[in-house]
Amino acid sequence: MTPTRAEQAAPAYVPGHGLLEDRTVVVTAAAGAGIGAAVVRRCLEEGARAVVLSDTHERRLAEATESLGAEFGADRVASVVCDVTREGDVQTLLDAAEKFGGVSVMINNAGLGGTVSVLEMTDEQWQRVLDVTLTSVFRCTRAAFRHMLPRRAGVIVNNASVLGWRAQAGQAHYAAAKAGVMAFTRCAAIEGAEAGVRVNAVAPSLALHPFLEKSAPKELLAELEAREAFGRAAEPWEVANVIVFLASDYSTYLTGEVVSVSSQHP
């Protein structure tokens, strides 16, 4: 049995250090209060020239864009309503970065989960999770490569999960998709290396935010938190910090790597 641990307080928020100056960053699934939203804020704080955020939720995306524009400057924040399962939407998203000099960093954050046993899972449930969580990473990376490879510069960071390594009942579709993201990251990294384009991934264990708290049973979240060495879930910005590290020049020799953002150990 995994021992439970007393909850430790989250650390103080880390100020920006200009790690992404003059970069144009594109982030999928970036509206709301999850990891994507934390990444957008972190990138702006780290001096990005501009951030193009996308989401399928038009109202929430507009609210996020307006709020971030008021705080960081409207000329540094743009948004595109994008369904990452649609090729045309993805192309429009990447094209939107051209007005800011073209995409420098692509952060593939979109994903879809759900809890259902293999026995009860339908083909439609399986396919939907793989399309949003895995195929979208391929689709967005392919689009980003079309811009980055000719310029011989760029960084892609994919959001995987520790479930790509670990087993959890009811998560076969999500775990398979995230394991696929890890494998895809390694292969895409080899293809991008000749042009100096890096591709890495993060694998968070548990980052709590309102959407997850609404979609997952409280008992399960409490159990997962208790397994962490710090006795708590990660703050979304703690995951965002690692994403920014992988996007920055502090990680120039890393490609094809999957970095675990977790304090949970088997």
Secondary structure, DSSP 8 states (H G I E B T S, - for coil): ------------------TTTT-EEEESS-SSSSHHHHHHHHHHHTT-SEEEEEES-HHHHHHHHHHHHHHH-GGGEEEEE--TT-HHHHHHHHHHGGGGTS-SEEEE---------TTT--HHHHHHHHIIIIIHHHHHHHHHHHHHHHHT-EEEEEE--GGGTS--TT-HHHHHHHHHHHHHHHHHHHHHHTTTEEEEEEEES-B--HHHHHHS-HHHHHHHHHHSTTSS-B-HHHHHHHHHHHHSGGGTT--S-EEEE-----
